[in-house]
């Protein structure tokens, strides 16, 4: 293939300055033997999608056809992700496509952890949540958040009770309820 991802191939030997440019901030692509930064490429959306698909397939060690099928599986699992799926870094895309069954299991776990949340929308905004490193931290983070919310709620309830009791110590909301006590 005339197009390969720069991190998967040695850089152009004819360019002496390219050997020290491994710390580039943008991805590099090798086009017909020349290394070109991805921010300098002018490619239509379909071309970019094809390049990302090829790079992700190569990174995952599968054929582009297998990657295309896994992409369809991911979109089926998370429809909201379809608009950003091919905008992802090829490495992240390869990690997500590596095991679509594991992704499905993580989605189920997220739906159980956050039953009222739109999990598909949540993932489309932060797809890295499905990567093992972040996913393992979700339950701990939820527990911490719930603990903080419980403390805040208790503090608010205490403040409301103090406001109802008032400065003189007598409750202003109890008046008129004495007929129901007897």
BAROKOL-680858 format. One line per field, with one value per residue: residue number from 1; residue in three letters; x, y, z of N, C-alpha, C in turn. Coordinates in Angstrom, 2 decimals, always signed. Example, Ala and Ser with C-alpha at 12.3 -4.5 7.8 and 13.67 -1.06 7.14 Angstrom:
<sites>
seq: c(1, 2);
type: c(ALA, SER);
n.x: c(+13.19, +12.85);
n.y: c(-5.69, -2.25);
n.z: c(+7.80, +7.08);
ca.x: c(+12.30, +13.67);
ca.y: c(-4.50, -1.06);
ca.z: c(+7.80, +7.14);
c.x: c(+13.20, +12.90);
c.y: c(-3.30, +0.03);
c.z: c(+7.80, +7.87);
</sites>
This chain:
<sites>
seq: c(1, 2, 3, 4, 5, 6, 7, 8, 9, 10, 11, 12, 13, 14, 15, 16, 17, 18, 19, 20, 21, 22, 23, 24, 25, 26, 27, 28, 29, 30, 31, 32, 33, 34, 35, 36, 37, 38, 39, 40, 41, 42, 43, 44, 45, 46, 47, 48, 49, 50, 51, 52, 53, 54, 55, 56, 57, 58, 59, 60, 61, 62, 63, 64, 65, 66, 67, 68, 69, 70, 71, 72, 73, 74, 75, 76, 77, 78, 79, 80, 81, 82, 83, 84, 85, 86, 87, 88, 89, 90, 91, 92, 93, 94, 95, 96, 97, 98, 99, 100, 101, 102, 103, 104, 105, 106, 107, 108, 109, 110, 111, 112, 113, 114, 115, 116, 117, 118, 119, 120, 121, 122, 123, 124, 125, 126, 127, 128, 129, 130, 131, 132, 133, 134, 135, 136, 137, 138, 139, 140, 141, 142, 143, 144, 145, 146, 147, 148, 149, 150, 151, 152, 153, 154, 155, 156, 157, 158, 159, 160, 161, 162, 163, 164, 165, 166, 167, 168, 169, 170, 171, 172, 173, 174, 175, 176, 177, 178, 179, 180, 181, 182);
type: c(UNK, UNK, UNK, UNK, UNK, UNK, UNK, UNK, UNK, UNK, UNK, UNK, UNK, UNK, UNK, UNK, UNK, UNK, UNK, UNK, UNK, UNK, UNK, UNK, UNK, UNK, UNK, UNK, UNK, UNK, UNK, UNK, UNK, UNK, UNK, UNK, UNK, UNK, UNK, UNK, UNK, UNK, UNK, UNK, UNK, UNK, UNK, UNK, UNK, UNK, UNK, UNK, UNK, UNK, UNK, UNK, UNK, UNK, UNK, UNK, UNK, UNK, UNK, UNK, UNK, UNK, UNK, UNK, UNK, UNK, UNK, UNK, UNK, UNK, UNK, UNK, UNK, UNK, UNK, UNK, UNK, UNK, UNK, UNK, UNK, UNK, UNK, UNK, UNK, UNK, UNK, UNK, UNK, UNK, UNK, UNK, UNK, UNK, UNK, UNK, UNK, UNK, UNK, UNK, UNK, UNK, UNK, UNK, UNK, UNK, UNK, UNK, UNK, UNK, UNK, UNK, UNK, UNK, UNK, UNK, UNK, UNK, UNK, UNK, UNK, UNK, UNK, UNK, UNK, UNK, UNK, UNK, UNK, UNK, UNK, UNK, UNK, UNK, UNK, UNK, UNK, UNK, UNK, UNK, UNK, UNK, UNK, UNK, UNK, UNK, UNK, UNK, UNK, UNK, UNK, UNK, UNK, UNK, UNK, UNK, UNK, UNK, UNK, UNK, UNK, UNK, UNK, UNK, UNK, UNK, UNK, UNK, UNK, UNK, UNK, UNK, UNK, UNK, UNK, UNK, UNK, UNK);
n.x: c(+0.84, +0.45, +0.04, +0.70, +0.61, +2.58, +3.75, +3.95, +5.88, +9.30, +10.71, +11.18, +14.16, +15.67, +15.43, +17.19, +16.43, +14.14, +14.60, +14.91, +12.45, +10.53, +9.02, +6.80, +3.82, +1.54, -0.03, +1.76, +1.84, +2.82, +3.19, +3.54, +6.27, +7.10, +7.08, +4.38, +2.83, -0.22, -1.78, -1.22, -2.30, -4.73, -7.65, -10.65, -13.66, -14.39, -11.98, -10.32, -11.63, -11.22, -8.41, -8.08, -9.45, -7.83, -5.38, -6.16, -6.92, -4.48, -3.03, -4.46, -3.96, -5.56, -7.59, -8.65, -11.32, -12.28, -11.99, -13.82, -16.20, -16.18, -16.37, -18.97, -20.28, -19.65, -20.99, -23.59, -23.85, -23.51, -25.11, -24.92, -22.24, -21.47, -21.10, -18.66, -16.88, -15.00, -13.39, -11.80, -8.62, -6.56, -5.32, -6.88, -9.30, -8.66, -8.24, -10.83, -12.18, -10.95, -12.11, -15.21, -17.15, -16.35, -16.66, -19.44, -20.15, -19.10, -20.72, -23.18, -22.58, -22.16, -24.74, -26.03, -24.72, -25.39, -28.38, -30.28, -28.98, -28.01, -26.27, -25.09, -24.83, -23.16, -20.83, -20.27, -19.43, -17.20, -15.31, -13.12, -13.81, -14.48, -12.13, -9.86, -8.22, -9.53, -12.12, -11.96, -11.84, -14.28, -16.38, -15.30, -15.02, -17.72, -18.68, -17.27, -18.32, -21.06, -20.88, -19.99, -22.17, -24.16, -23.24, -23.43, -26.19, -27.14, -26.10, -27.49, -30.10, -29.88, -29.43, -31.89, -33.61, -32.70, -33.39, -36.17, -36.70, -35.86, -34.58, -35.46, -35.81, -38.20, -40.39, -41.60, -43.11, -44.69, -46.99, -50.48, -50.67, -51.26, -53.76, -53.77, -52.26, -53.46);
n.y: c(-1.18, +2.26, +4.10, +4.50, +4.40, +6.63, +5.94, +3.24, +2.58, +2.96, +6.21, +8.40, +7.79, +9.42, +11.96, +13.73, +15.22, +14.05, +11.90, +12.75, +13.62, +12.33, +13.19, +14.57, +16.54, +15.94, +13.26, +11.23, +10.40, +8.14, +8.82, +7.53, +7.05, +9.36, +11.20, +12.70, +15.14, +14.71, +16.96, +18.49, +17.29, +17.38, +16.09, +14.65, +13.85, +11.14, +10.02, +10.48, +8.92, +6.41, +6.24, +6.30, +3.98, +2.07, +2.46, +1.83, -0.83, -1.96, -1.46, -3.03, -5.47, -6.78, -7.38, -4.75, -5.18, -6.77, -4.90, -2.98, -4.39, -4.71, -2.06, -1.55, -3.17, -1.81, +0.61, -0.34, -1.12, +1.33, +3.80, +6.64, +7.07, +6.89, +9.27, +10.23, +8.18, +7.58, +9.74, +9.34, +8.63, +6.38, +4.35, +4.24, +3.55, +1.04, -0.29, -0.26, -1.72, -4.13, -6.02, -6.44, -7.73, -7.43, -4.67, -4.50, -5.77, -3.96, -1.77, -2.73, -2.97, -0.26, +0.70, -0.55, +0.63, +3.31, +3.79, +5.73, +7.26, +8.35, +6.23, +5.71, +8.30, +9.36, +7.86, +8.63, +11.18, +10.80, +8.55, +7.19, +6.13, +3.51, +2.19, +0.00, +1.13, +3.49, +2.53, +0.81, +2.54, +3.73, +2.73, +3.15, +5.92, +6.65, +5.74, +7.44, +9.91, +9.57, +9.37, +11.93, +13.41, +12.48, +13.49, +16.23, +16.46, +15.72, +17.82, +19.96, +19.27, +19.50, +22.26, +23.21, +22.26, +23.73, +26.27, +26.03, +25.64, +28.01, +31.04, +31.22, +28.69, +27.38, +25.52, +26.69, +25.46, +23.59, +24.50, +24.27, +21.56, +20.20, +19.07, +16.65, +14.98, +13.87);
n.z: c(+0.00, -0.71, +1.22, +4.56, +8.13, +9.96, +12.46, +12.33, +10.57, +9.59, +9.49, +6.68, +5.17, +3.54, +4.42, +6.59, +8.84, +9.71, +11.36, +13.95, +14.64, +16.16, +18.23, +17.39, +17.50, +16.09, +14.24, +11.89, +8.49, +5.99, +2.75, -0.30, +0.23, +1.48, +4.50, +5.97, +7.93, +9.68, +10.08, +7.91, +5.78, +3.24, +3.01, +1.97, +3.86, +3.47, +2.58, +4.79, +6.69, +5.58, +5.76, +8.56, +9.22, +7.91, +9.28, +11.91, +11.57, +10.84, +13.18, +14.97, +13.90, +12.06, +9.11, +6.85, +6.15, +8.25, +10.28, +9.42, +9.78, +12.55, +13.27, +12.42, +14.25, +16.63, +16.19, +16.13, +18.79, +20.06, +18.99, +19.10, +18.95, +16.35, +14.89, +15.77, +15.69, +13.60, +13.90, +15.95, +17.45, +15.69, +17.23, +19.58, +18.43, +17.40, +19.81, +20.91, +18.97, +19.15, +20.87, +20.68, +22.12, +24.77, +24.94, +24.71, +27.11, +28.95, +28.41, +29.33, +32.05, +32.62, +32.20, +34.29, +36.46, +36.10, +35.85, +35.02, +33.19, +29.88, +28.40, +25.90, +24.82, +26.76, +26.32, +23.71, +24.12, +25.69, +24.76, +25.78, +28.19, +27.84, +27.59, +29.20, +31.28, +32.15, +32.57, +34.73, +36.82, +37.12, +38.84, +41.40, +41.33, +41.13, +43.60, +45.35, +44.52, +45.12, +47.90, +48.56, +47.61, +49.34, +51.77, +51.24, +50.85, +53.39, +54.87, +53.75, +54.50, +57.24, +57.49, +56.52, +58.50, +60.69, +59.84, +59.84, +62.55, +63.67, +65.32, +68.01, +68.94, +68.83, +66.80, +63.75, +61.92, +63.12, +64.23, +64.49, +64.08, +66.37, +66.83, +65.56, +67.08, +69.27);
ca.x: c(+0.00, +1.23, -0.25, +0.81, +0.68, +3.98, +4.28, +4.10, +6.92, +10.44, +10.54, +11.88, +15.60, +16.29, +15.29, +17.95, +15.77, +12.99, +14.97, +14.77, +11.12, +9.60, +8.20, +5.81, +2.55, +0.48, +0.30, +2.41, +1.44, +3.78, +2.51, +4.47, +7.65, +7.37, +6.35, +3.60, +2.07, -1.65, -2.41, -0.93, -3.03, -6.05, -8.34, -12.08, -14.10, -14.32, -10.56, -9.82, -12.22, -10.53, -7.07, -8.21, -9.82, -6.63, -4.40, -6.69, -6.84, -3.07, -2.65, -5.13, -3.48, -6.65, -7.79, -9.59, -12.69, -12.62, -12.13, -15.09, -17.28, -16.15, -16.89, -20.43, -20.70, -19.56, -22.08, -24.82, -23.87, -23.55, -25.47, -24.44, -20.81, -21.22, -20.63, -17.29, -16.07, -13.85, -12.57, -10.95, -7.25, -6.57, -4.94, -8.05, -10.28, -8.22, -8.47, -12.27, -12.60, -10.25, -13.01, -16.53, -17.91, -15.97, -17.30, -20.85, -20.24, -18.86, -21.93, -24.18, -22.17, -22.43, -26.20, -26.38, -24.19, -26.07, -29.62, -31.04, -28.12, -27.95, -24.91, -24.58, -24.43, -22.03, -19.67, -19.94, -18.71, -15.91, -15.14, -12.05, -14.39, -14.55, -10.79, -9.69, -7.62, -10.56, -13.31, -11.72, -11.94, -15.63, -17.15, -14.69, -15.38, -19.15, -18.82, -16.80, -19.28, -22.28, -20.55, -19.98, -23.55, -24.87, -22.81, -24.01, -27.62, -27.33, -25.80, -28.61, -31.25, -29.62, -29.64, -33.33, -34.20, -32.33, -34.19, -37.55, -36.76, -35.74, -33.63, -35.99, -35.81, -39.50, -40.63, -42.66, -43.89, -45.45, -48.25, -51.67, -50.63, -51.51, -55.01, -53.57, -51.47, -54.21);
ca.y: c(+0.00, +3.49, +4.93, +3.80, +5.27, +6.91, +5.27, +1.83, +2.41, +3.85, +7.45, +8.56, +7.79, +10.47, +13.23, +13.59, +15.85, +13.27, +10.90, +13.32, +14.23, +11.36, +13.84, +15.42, +16.62, +15.37, +11.98, +11.31, +9.39, +7.98, +8.83, +7.22, +7.14, +10.64, +11.34, +13.94, +15.32, +14.60, +18.27, +19.10, +16.57, +17.88, +14.89, +14.67, +13.04, +9.72, +9.64, +10.44, +7.74, +5.22, +6.21, +5.92, +2.57, +1.30, +2.55, +1.08, -2.26, -2.35, -1.45, -4.17, -6.70, -7.42, -6.83, -3.61, -5.69, -7.15, -3.66, -2.37, -5.14, -4.38, -0.70, -1.68, -3.72, -0.74, +1.56, -1.01, -1.05, +2.72, +4.63, +8.02, +7.09, +6.83, +10.55, +10.52, +6.95, +7.68, +10.89, +8.90, +8.22, +4.99, +3.45, +4.07, +2.83, -0.35, -0.85, -0.49, -2.76, -5.38, -6.98, -5.81, -8.40, -6.75, -3.35, -4.72, -6.06, -2.70, -0.96, -3.29, -2.58, +1.17, +0.89, -0.96, +1.63, +4.58, +3.38, +6.83, +7.99, +7.97, +5.68, +5.89, +9.70, +9.51, +7.29, +9.42, +12.36, +10.38, +7.14, +6.57, +5.42, +2.09, +1.59, -0.67, +1.99, +4.37, +1.79, +0.24, +3.60, +4.29, +2.35, +3.83, +7.34, +6.77, +5.58, +8.69, +10.95, +9.32, +9.69, +13.39, +13.89, +12.15, +14.46, +17.53, +16.35, +15.73, +19.18, +20.80, +18.93, +20.07, +23.70, +23.43, +22.03, +24.86, +27.40, +25.80, +25.81, +29.44, +31.44, +31.10, +27.30, +26.75, +25.21, +27.49, +24.62, +22.64, +25.12, +23.78, +20.10, +19.61, +18.35, +15.32, +14.21, +13.42);
ca.z: c(+0.00, -0.81, +2.38, +5.83, +9.29, +10.23, +13.65, +12.04, +9.57, +9.80, +8.76, +5.41, +5.37, +2.74, +5.11, +7.83, +9.98, +10.14, +12.36, +15.28, +14.77, +16.72, +19.25, +16.74, +18.21, +15.27, +13.65, +10.60, +7.52, +4.91, +1.46, -1.39, +0.69, +2.17, +5.75, +5.97, +9.14, +9.40, +10.04, +6.63, +4.74, +2.89, +2.55, +2.22, +4.99, +3.11, +2.55, +6.17, +7.32, +5.04, +6.35, +9.97, +9.22, +7.55, +10.38, +13.05, +11.22, +10.92, +14.59, +15.61, +13.30, +11.33, +7.77, +6.81, +6.10, +9.62, +11.04, +9.00, +10.44, +13.98, +13.36, +12.34, +15.54, +17.62, +15.93, +16.57, +20.25, +20.51, +17.83, +19.24, +18.69, +14.91, +14.37, +16.18, +15.68, +12.70, +14.27, +17.04, +17.19, +15.23, +18.32, +20.43, +17.64, +17.38, +21.16, +21.05, +18.02, +19.43, +21.51, +20.75, +23.18, +26.01, +24.89, +25.02, +28.54, +29.67, +28.25, +30.25, +33.40, +32.76, +32.33, +35.65, +37.39, +35.87, +35.17, +34.43, +32.25, +28.48, +28.34, +24.54, +24.72, +27.66, +25.65, +22.53, +24.60, +26.26, +24.40, +26.56, +29.34, +27.53, +27.66, +30.50, +32.29, +32.72, +32.97, +36.05, +37.83, +37.13, +40.03, +42.55, +41.21, +41.44, +45.05, +45.97, +44.20, +45.90, +49.28, +48.65, +47.45, +50.57, +52.78, +50.87, +51.10, +54.84, +55.31, +53.33, +55.34, +58.56, +57.36, +56.40, +59.82, +61.53, +59.39, +60.27, +64.00, +63.91, +66.36, +69.37, +69.35, +68.63, +65.40, +63.17, +61.02, +63.88, +64.64, +63.82, +63.99, +67.67, +66.84, +65.03, +68.01, +70.38);
c.x: c(+0.88, +1.05, -0.15, +0.89, +2.14, +4.53, +4.51, +5.24, +8.07, +10.26, +11.46, +13.38, +16.28, +16.21, +15.99, +17.26, +14.62, +13.33, +14.84, +13.38, +10.10, +8.69, +7.19, +4.51, +1.40, +0.93, +0.96, +1.96, +2.51, +3.01, +3.55, +5.92, +7.99, +6.52, +5.69, +2.80, +0.59, -2.33, -2.11, -1.65, -4.38, -6.77, -9.81, -12.44, -14.00, -12.90, -9.97, -10.36, -11.52, -9.13, -7.13, -8.54, -8.61, -5.61, -4.88, -6.60, -5.40, -2.61, -3.24, -4.66, -4.58, -6.80, -8.74, -11.05, -13.17, -12.84, -13.45, -16.26, -17.33, -16.66, -18.42, -20.98, -20.70, -20.69, -23.42, -24.96, -24.10, -23.86, -24.95, -22.96, -20.50, -20.67, -19.19, -16.35, -14.83, -13.02, -11.61, -9.54, -7.29, -6.20, -6.12, -9.12, -9.94, -8.47, -9.95, -12.73, -11.97, -11.17, -14.37, -17.42, -17.61, -16.60, -18.78, -21.04, -20.03, -20.08, -23.03, -23.85, -22.44, -23.92, -26.68, -25.91, -24.96, -27.39, -30.40, -30.23, -28.27, -26.51, -24.30, -24.08, -23.20, -20.75, -19.29, -19.19, -17.33, -15.70, -14.04, -12.56, -14.44, -13.18, -10.55, -9.19, -8.67, -11.75, -13.16, -11.89, -13.37, -16.38, -16.62, -15.08, -16.86, -19.37, -18.39, -17.80, -20.56, -22.06, -20.58, -21.39, -24.38, -24.52, -23.41, -25.50, -27.92, -27.10, -26.94, -29.85, -31.10, -29.85, -31.13, -34.01, -33.91, -33.13, -35.64, -37.71, -36.67, -34.83, -34.15, -36.06, -37.16, -39.76, -41.81, -43.55, -44.78, -46.82, -49.42, -51.72, -50.96, -52.81, -54.83, -52.79, -52.30, -55.02);
c.y: c(+1.23, +4.38, +4.07, +4.83, +5.40, +6.20, +3.79, +1.56, +3.36, +5.09, +7.50, +8.71, +8.93, +11.83, +13.15, +14.21, +15.01, +12.25, +11.44, +13.89, +13.28, +11.99, +14.80, +15.40, +16.04, +14.05, +12.19, +10.14, +9.34, +7.85, +8.66, +7.49, +8.42, +10.71, +12.71, +14.00, +15.31, +15.96, +19.02, +18.40, +17.22, +16.71, +15.08, +13.73, +11.55, +9.21, +9.52, +9.20, +6.47, +5.10, +5.77, +4.44, +1.68, +1.29, +1.74, -0.42, -2.76, -2.43, -2.66, -5.51, -7.48, -6.77, -5.63, -4.06, -6.11, -5.91, -2.99, -3.08, -4.81, -2.95, -0.72, -2.20, -2.64, +0.28, +0.96, -0.93, +0.36, +3.64, +6.06, +8.16, +7.17, +8.14, +10.86, +9.32, +7.08, +8.94, +10.54, +8.59, +6.75, +3.98, +3.19, +3.27, +1.34, -1.02, -1.15, -1.65, -4.11, -6.44, -6.33, -6.48, -7.75, -5.36, -3.49, -4.99, -4.79, -1.79, -1.43, -2.87, -1.09, +1.44, +0.46, +0.06, +2.95, +4.34, +4.52, +7.64, +7.48, +7.52, +5.88, +7.33, +9.97, +9.02, +8.09, +10.69, +12.02, +8.89, +6.43, +5.86, +3.92, +1.41, +1.10, +0.26, +2.88, +3.59, +1.24, +1.27, +4.12, +3.97, +3.04, +5.31, +7.56, +6.67, +6.85, +9.81, +10.79, +9.66, +11.21, +13.96, +13.62, +13.14, +15.83, +17.54, +16.42, +17.13, +20.13, +20.53, +19.54, +21.58, +24.02, +23.26, +23.21, +26.10, +27.26, +26.02, +27.28, +29.75, +31.24, +29.66, +26.63, +26.59, +26.02, +26.65, +23.63, +23.21, +24.57, +22.26, +19.44, +18.81, +16.93, +14.43, +13.50, +12.24);
c.z: c(+0.00, +0.41, +3.63, +6.94, +9.69, +11.44, +13.41, +11.07, +9.89, +8.96, +7.56, +5.66, +4.62, +3.40, +6.46, +9.03, +10.50, +11.22, +13.77, +15.52, +15.35, +17.78, +18.63, +17.50, +17.40, +14.68, +12.30, +9.74, +6.43, +3.61, +0.37, -0.97, +1.41, +3.42, +5.77, +7.26, +8.81, +9.37, +8.74, +5.48, +4.50, +2.23, +2.86, +3.34, +4.68, +3.08, +3.93, +6.88, +6.86, +5.64, +7.81, +10.07, +8.91, +8.69, +11.59, +12.79, +11.34, +12.38, +15.32, +15.04, +12.58, +9.96, +7.84, +6.78, +7.50, +10.49, +10.69, +9.67, +11.93, +14.21, +13.31, +13.66, +16.63, +17.44, +16.33, +18.08, +20.76, +19.33, +17.91, +18.93, +17.20, +14.35, +14.73, +16.05, +14.80, +12.91, +15.39, +16.55, +16.75, +16.32, +19.24, +19.70, +17.58, +18.72, +21.36, +20.18, +18.31, +20.02, +21.69, +21.80, +24.53, +26.07, +25.27, +26.52, +29.37, +29.57, +29.19, +31.68, +33.64, +32.93, +33.71, +36.69, +37.32, +35.14, +34.52, +33.41, +30.83, +28.22, +26.94, +24.34, +25.59, +26.98, +24.41, +22.91, +25.17, +26.00, +25.20, +27.80, +29.10, +27.51, +29.08, +31.60, +32.95, +33.24, +34.38, +37.17, +38.00, +38.41, +41.28, +42.52, +41.54, +42.94, +45.77, +45.75, +45.02, +47.37, +49.48, +48.54, +48.69, +51.67, +52.50, +51.18, +52.59, +55.39, +54.95, +54.18, +56.73, +58.53, +57.26, +57.75, +60.75, +61.13, +59.83, +61.77, +64.37, +65.07, +67.78, +69.85, +69.18, +67.15, +64.89, +62.27, +61.77, +64.27, +63.81, +63.72, +65.31, +67.71, +66.30, +65.98, +69.06, +70.23);
</sites>
